[in-house]
Amino acid sequence: MSEYRYKMPDVGEGIVEAEIVEWHVKEGDTVTEDQHVLDVMTDKATVEIPCAVNGTVSKLVGAPGDVIAVGTEIMFIAVDGAVPAEADAEAEAEAVKPAEPAKPAAPKAAEPVAAADAPSIASRTDGERPLASPAVRKRALEADIRLANVPGTGPAGRVTHDDLDDFIKSGGRLVARSGSGSSSVRAPRTGVTEEKVIGLRRRISENMSHVQRTVPDIAYVEEIDVTALEELRGHLNASKSDDQAKLTFIPFLVMALTKALPNTPQANAHFDGEAMLLTKHDAVHCGVAAATPNGLMVPVIKHAESLDIWQIAAELKRLAGAAKDGKATKAELTGSTITITSLGAIGGLVTTPILNAPETAIIGVNKMQTLPRYNAEGLVVPRKLMNLSSCFDHRIVDGYEAAMLIQAVKGYLENPATLFM
């Protein structure tokens, strides 16, 4: 019997450290070569780490949230006989693959306090919390049911899902609290949950904090009349072929940006404030922020300036699906030169989005609504309107330049035929 010390492998692309997201084994577990044992995060990509040998885990190094340098010993494995001579070399060269984003661990609820011999609610006093799993507590919270009123039939009086079902079916039998002449099923919510911020959410937090500390930005909001655009969009969607993606507002905005940005190249750029270096891009690599189960991701439509409206829509659909399914590659999540973020489907009149550094501009889409406006003849008519929010790195983009860019975009969107000229 000997001990193999498994080191954090090199995951490529110059990565020198990675954050532990989730262990899939524990000390004492039997492992086999190539078994998926650990998820780590590098930049915005989650990576699966495989085991290098067969054996039994004797020690794990690092917990979720810890940042481990490449080459650091992370797992000790007891193996039969001598450690294979090639194991170390193979471990160093082992190719790791993108993983499904690790499901965040359920937040730990505060430890419940209850008398071990209390099988029912009658023995509970004020301040005591009945035993129950986090899932049961969540159900009770969502139903506005005070768990202290629910008799528990599980071990040590634990409230089970069946107990909660029976209580709900019975109409919520009220049981008087100790020292009180009355009670209510509904009670103040006093629970507190602590959850360690790790993985993608930590990266987002760090990036947003850095931008807010270091980048003086300017916000600019303009009302866009999208009545004509919506008529065109409806017509195109009604006549599209089955293999074409449905057109949303975003592809039109992407096209408008590709036409307007050449006149404001400093808004399609990266700025390194430390080196005082501005890199302007001819290509428009448009990032589109997407909400996913694991946090905000920004898949990138590469070379949007070379695509037609249907190609942009298809690429947008593909990338958004990959991001939400956790299958987007690092190449698909990096390299943007300008970003679009959209909360319009949820609502909201105005947003002030935070820049996706080192980019110098971000465009925010707000909700569309029908409102009365005067036409050229002075008559009040209904128009479909949307506020377009934008933020710019004010070190590079002046207010005048920001306004001119958005006015150019406004012109294209309010006269959508010009997008195709």
TAGI-V196980 format. One record per residue. N is the residue number from 1. RES is the residue in one small letter. PSI is psi as a letter, one per 20 degrees, with the letter a starting at -180 (NA if undefined). Layout:
# TAGI-V196980
N RES PSI
N RES PSI
This chain:
# TAGI-V196980
1 m p
2 s r
3 e p
4 y p
5 r o
6 y p
7 k q
8 m o
9 p r
10 d o
11 v j
12 g r
13 e k
14 g j
15 i p
16 v i
17 e r
18 a q
19 e p
20 i p
21 v g
22 e p
23 w q
24 h j
25 v r
26 k r
27 e p
28 g i
29 d q
30 t p
31 v q
32 t q
33 e p
34 d j
35 q p
36 h o
37 v i
38 l q
39 d p
40 v r
41 m p
42 t p
43 d d
44 k j
45 a p
46 t p
47 v p
48 e p
49 i p
50 p r
51 c q
52 a h
53 v r
54 n q
55 g b
56 t p
57 v p
58 s h
59 k p
60 l q
61 v p
62 g q
63 a r
64 p p
65 g i
66 d q
67 v p
68 i p
69 a q
70 v p
71 g i
72 t p
73 e p
74 i i
75 m p
76 f p
77 i p
78 a p
79 v q
80 d p
81 g b
82 a q
83 v p
84 p p
85 a h
86 e i
87 a g
88 d g
89 a g
90 e h
91 a h
92 e h
93 a i
94 e p
95 a p
96 v q
97 k q
98 p q
99 a r
100 e p
101 p p
102 a p
103 k p
104 p p
105 a q
106 a p
107 p p
108 k p
109 a q
110 a q
111 e p
112 p q
113 v p
114 a q
115 a p
116 a h
117 d k
118 a n
119 p i
120 s r
121 i h
122 a h
123 s i
124 r q
125 t r
126 d p
127 g i
128 e q
129 r p
130 p q
131 l p
132 a q
133 s q
134 p h
135 a g
136 v g
137 r h
138 k g
139 r g
140 a g
141 l g
142 e h
143 a j
144 d l
145 i p
146 r o
147 l h
148 a i
149 n i
150 v o
151 p p
152 g p
153 t i
154 g a
155 p p
156 a k
157 g j
158 r p
159 v p
160 t r
161 h h
162 d g
163 d g
164 l g
165 d g
166 d g
167 f g
168 i g
169 k h
170 s i
171 g j
172 g m
173 r p
174 l p
175 v p
176 a q
177 r q
178 s p
179 g j
180 s q
181 g i
182 s r
183 s r
184 s q
185 v h
186 r p
187 a r
188 p q
189 r o
190 t j
191 g q
192 v p
193 t p
194 e p
195 e p
196 k p
197 v o
198 i r
199 g c
200 l h
201 r h
202 r g
203 r g
204 i g
205 s g
206 e g
207 n g
208 m g
209 s g
210 h g
211 v g
212 q h
213 r h
214 t i
215 v o
216 p o
217 d r
218 i p
219 a q
220 y p
221 v p
222 e q
223 e p
224 i p
225 d o
226 v k
227 t g
228 a h
229 l g
230 e h
231 e g
232 l g
233 r g
234 g g
235 h g
236 l g
237 n h
238 a h
239 s j
240 k q
241 s r
242 d h
243 d j
244 q q
245 a q
246 k p
247 l p
248 t a
249 f h
250 i g
251 p h
252 f h
253 l h
254 v g
255 m g
256 a h
257 l g
258 t h
259 k h
260 a h
261 l h
262 p h
263 n i
264 t m
265 p h
266 q i
267 a i
268 n m
269 a r
270 h p
271 f p
272 d o
273 g h
274 e g
275 a i
276 m l
277 l p
278 l p
279 t o
280 k q
281 h p
282 d g
283 a q
284 v o
285 h n
286 c o
287 g q
288 v o
289 a p
290 a p
291 a p
292 t r
293 p h
294 n j
295 g a
296 l p
297 m q
298 v n
299 p q
300 v p
301 i o
302 k q
303 h l
304 a h
305 e i
306 s j
307 l q
308 d r
309 i h
310 w h
311 q h
312 i g
313 a g
314 a g
315 e h
316 l g
317 k g
318 r g
319 l g
320 a g
321 g g
322 a g
323 a g
324 k h
325 d i
326 g k
327 k j
328 a p
329 t r
330 k h
331 a h
332 e i
333 l j
334 t r
335 g j
336 s q
337 t i
338 i q
339 t q
340 i p
341 t p
342 s p
343 l j
344 g h
345 a h
346 i h
347 g a
348 g p
349 l h
350 v q
351 t q
352 t m
353 p q
354 i p
355 l q
356 n m
357 a q
358 p j
359 e q
360 t i
361 a q
362 i q
363 i p
364 g p
365 v p
366 n a
367 k q
368 m p
369 q q
370 t p
371 l q
372 p p
373 r q
374 y p
375 n a
376 a h
377 e j
378 g j
379 l q
380 v p
381 v q
382 p p
383 r q
384 k o
385 l q
386 m p
387 n p
388 l o
389 s q
390 s q
391 c q
392 f q
393 d o
394 h i
395 r h
396 i g
397 v o
398 d r
399 g g
400 y g
401 e h
402 a g
403 a g
404 m h
405 l g
406 i h
407 q h
408 a g
409 v g
410 k g
411 g g
412 y g
413 l h
414 e i
415 n m
416 p i
417 a h
418 t i
419 l h
420 f j
421 m NA
